[in-house]
């Protein structure tokens, strides 16, 4: 199994299914409710583990029932949680999610303990980072922790996958340390200031990111698939056609799957096909971590003609 260190956020998702999103000041009656594990870091860690990776998770949760429940879930998913810290000063992170009839979502996050993940937390996991094939990062934790993680990974020759979500300005120093950047359409547009309305726009924006020192860029385009761009290569990977129920966490499943496939030595374009299949299965189910498929499900989908 490939060794993967995921450093990022840990939340509990409170999800309500509704026909449409409420307008400002409006109260509407929703449908089904579910509570499940969430947070981009935790989602990607769970996805990588279910899909065959050996995963260490570095995060912070509160010393509360949400934190206790989260840790139990991570252990059940076979994550190494020695570097998940229980923080007694703040609550665990929580995300309030509405999912409408078109499977689109609206999310508000109370970060809680995630805001206290520090460079020192990263330093305590240096041995695990040094032994990893990939370090996976996102932007739901403080930027100093992300920067330190990339610095430690570079020191040990470990490749970094950065999922720049939620969208935020990224210093060139961090971009230069990224083996792979995985923005979606909106994040790519925000990072570059360029329109990403189609594949040609995505290619131009990806070139702009490569110019900042990133080695590879994968722009996820939802139902249009993904654009895979390197300095001397460009490829489109088609999306799988499925009936979406909930897109929450689909990008996280994609990133966790991508890390696994790359850690197994697959070429980038093949790894993106694997990740696309995993995320296609995820959107047919409710929730984030609860929707992540098992490895055999993804292999079976890829085996279909």
N, C-alpha and C positions, 0 to 999 in steps of 0.2 A: 504494500500500500504506500502511496505517496504521503510524505509528511507535510502537513499544512498547518501554519499558525494563522489564526484569524484574530485580529485585534479590532474590537469595535463595540457597538452598542448592544444592550440587552434590555428589552422591554416586555411588558405584557400587553397584548392587543385586546381591546374591547371592541368587538365588531358588531354592527347592526346592518342588516340587509334591508333596503328600502327601495321603493319604485323610483324615486327621484331624490335629488339633494334638496334640503330645505333652503329657502331664500333667507336673507338676513332678517332676524326677528321672528321667523316663522317656526312653529312647532308642528311636526307631522308625526303620524303613527307609523312606526317601522314594522318590519316583519321579524325574522329570526335573529337571535342574538347568540354570539359565541365568544368565549374567552380563550385565547391561545397564546403561546409564546411568540414574541416578535422582536423587533430591533434588527437593523440591517446586519450587524455583526453576528448576532446569534442565529439569524436566519441563514446566513451564508455558512456558518460553522456547521449547523445541523444538516444543510444540504450537502456539504462536502463529506460529512461522515456517512450519511445514508447512501451516498453514491460511491463509497469505497475508499475515502481518504482516512488517514490517521491524523486526527485534528486536535490541536491544543487551542483553547479559547482564552483570550485575555480580555477581561471586562470588569465592570463594577456593577453590583446590584445592592439594593438597600437591605438593611437588617429587618425585613418585614415579611409578611406572608407571600407577597409577590416574589420577593427574592428567594425565599425558601422553595417556592413552587418551581421557579425558574431553574434553580440548581438541581433539583430532583429530575427535572426534564432533561437537562444537559447530560446528567449521568446516565439516564436511560438511553440517550442517543450515543453513548460511548465517547463523549467528549472528555478530554483531559481538562479538568476544571481547577487545577492547582493554582492557577493565576486568575481566577474569578474571585474578586475581593468583596466581602460583605462590608458595606459602609454603614456605620451606625448613625451618621450625622444627617443623612438625606434619604428620602424614599427611593424605591426602585422606579425606573422609567416606565411610563405608561403611554400607550397610543390609543386615541379614540378614533375609530375608523367607521365611515359610512360607505357602503357599497350599493350602487344603484342598479337599476334594471338592465343597464348596458354593461355591467361588470366593471365600470369605472369606480375609482375610490377617491374619497376625500379624507385626509388624515391630519389630526392635530396631535403633537407629541409633547408630553411633559418629561423632559430628559432625566430629571432626578439624578441618580448616582452616575449616570453616563457623563455628566458634566465634570465629574471629579476624576475621571481616568487621566492619569498623569504620565509624564516621561519616566518617572521613577517606577511606575507599574510596569512599563515596557522593559526597563532595565532589569527588573527581577525575572523577566522571562527570556533573558538574552541567550541562555544555553539552549532553550527550545527553538528560538529563532535561528541560531547558528546551525542547528541540526535539520532545519526544514528544507524542503524543496521550494516552497513558495510561502510568502507572507501576503495575506489578503487584508486590505484596509478599505475603510469608507470614511465619510465625513460627518457621522452622527456623534463623534466624540471630539474633544478639543484638538485643534490643529497641532499644538506642541507635541501631543502624544503621537499623532500620525507622523509628524516630522521625525521624531526620535525613532519610531519603528522603522521608517525607511532608511534612516542613517545606520541603525544597528544591522539591518538586513544587508545593506551595501558593504558594511565592514566585513561581513562574513560571506560575501559572494552569493547571497540568497536573492532570488528574483522577487520583485514586488508587483502585485496586481492591485491597482487602486481603482475602486468604483467611486467616482466623484459625486456621491449622492449623500444628502441633498446638495444641490448645486451651490457652489461657493467658489470664490477666487482661490486659486492654487498657486503658491510661489513657484517660480522656475526651479528653485533648488529641489523642491519635491518632485516636480515633473521629470527632472533629469535622472532621478533615482528610480523611476518607474519602468519596469520591463513592459507592462501592459496597462493601458488606461481603458476603462469600459463605460463611457458615458452613454446615456440614452439621447434621444434627439434634442430634448430641451436642455439637458446638461451640456451637451456639445455646443449648442448655440450660445448658452450663457458663458461658457469658458472662452469662446473664441470671438464673440460678438458678431458672428456670421449666421445668416439664415440656414437652417437645415430642414428645408421643406421636401427634399427628395434625395435620391442616392447621390446625385452630382453635388448637391450642397453638402451632404455628409462627407463626401470625399475631399472637397476643398477644406472643410473644417478640420478633418482628420490630418490633412497635410500641415495645417497651421499648428496643430498640437505636436506633430512629429518635429516640427522646426524648433520647438522648445526643449527637445531632448528626450521625449518619450520614445521608446523603441518600437512599440506596436500600439495601435488603437483599434478597438472594436466598438463601433457605434451601433447600439441596439435600436431597431426601428419598428418595434412592435410587430404588427401583422405583416410588415414588409420584410421581416427577417433582420439581418445584420450585415454591416459593412466591415470587412477585415482589411486593415491597411497597415503596411509597413513601408520602409523607405523605398523599396523597389518592388513592392507587390500590392495588389488590390484585388479583393474578391468579394462577391456578394454570396451570402448564405441565406437561402429561402427559409421562411417560417413554416412551421407545420400548421395545417389548417385544422382548427378545433373550435368547438363551441365554448367560448369563455364564460365562466361563472363568476370569477373574482380574480382580478389581476394583482391583488395585494401580494407582495413578496415574489412575484415572477422574476423580477430582475435579480433578486437575491439568490433564487434557485439557479439562475443562469450563471452568476458569478461563482457560486460554490461548485457547480458542475464543471465550469471552465477550469478552475484550479485543480480539480481532481484529474481531468483528462490531460492537462498539461503535465502534471506531476507523474503521470504514467508514461510520459514521453511521446504523446501524440503531437503531430504538427498542429499549428495554431488553427488552421481552417477546419481540420477534423475535430479539434476540441470545441470549436464554436458550433459545429453540427451537433455534437453530443449535448452541449449546453442548451441549444435551441430545442432539442427534443425534450430535455428535462423540464424546461420552463413551459413548453406546450402542455405537458401533463399537469403541471402545477396550476395553470389558469382554469382548468376544468373542475377545480375543487375550491371550497371556501377556506379562507385563512392563509397565513404565511407559512409557518413551520408545519402546520397540520396538512398543508397541501403538497409538501415536498415528496416526490416519488422515491421509491427504492431503486437500487441499481438494476435489478432484473426487469423492472417496468420500462426503464429507458432503453436497455439493450433490446427488449422485445419490440419497442416502437421503431428503433433504428433498423431492425431486421426486416420490417415490413417493406414490401416492394412499393 
